[in-house]
């Protein structure tokens, strides 16, 4: 994952792949305070696992479109998907 654009002092844009972790981002609270770090991946994981969505979705590697390119990508995706449940 990489920060690709700093749109302004207040907005950044990230381009990430499906297997990349979401970033930890600074969240300003008060003008003179240091920003708090918000781990977006941890928020996503906790939210996903605490809802029925994690039980309702089933992912089959053979059904991914576009298909994965090689055995290494397949193993990374299997590991990623197993961490969702």
Rosetta blueprint (number, residue, H / E / L):
1 X L
2 X E
3 X E
4 X E
5 X E
6 X E
7 X L
8 X L
9 X L
10 X L
11 X L
12 X E
13 X E
14 X E
15 X E
16 X L
17 X L
18 X L
19 X L
20 X L
21 X L
22 X L
23 X L
24 X E
25 X E
26 X E
27 X E
28 X L
29 X L
30 X L
31 X L
32 X L
33 X L
34 X L
35 X L
36 X E
37 X E
38 X E
39 X E
40 X H
41 X H
42 X H
43 X H
44 X H
45 X H
46 X H
47 X H
48 X H
49 X H
50 X L
51 X L
52 X L
53 X H
54 X H
55 X H
56 X H
57 X L
58 X L
59 X L
60 X L
61 X H
62 X H
63 X H
64 X L
65 X L
66 X L
67 X L
68 X L
69 X L
70 X L
71 X H
72 X H
73 X H
74 X H
75 X H
76 X H
77 X H
78 X H
79 X H
80 X H
81 X H
82 X H
83 X L
84 X L
85 X L
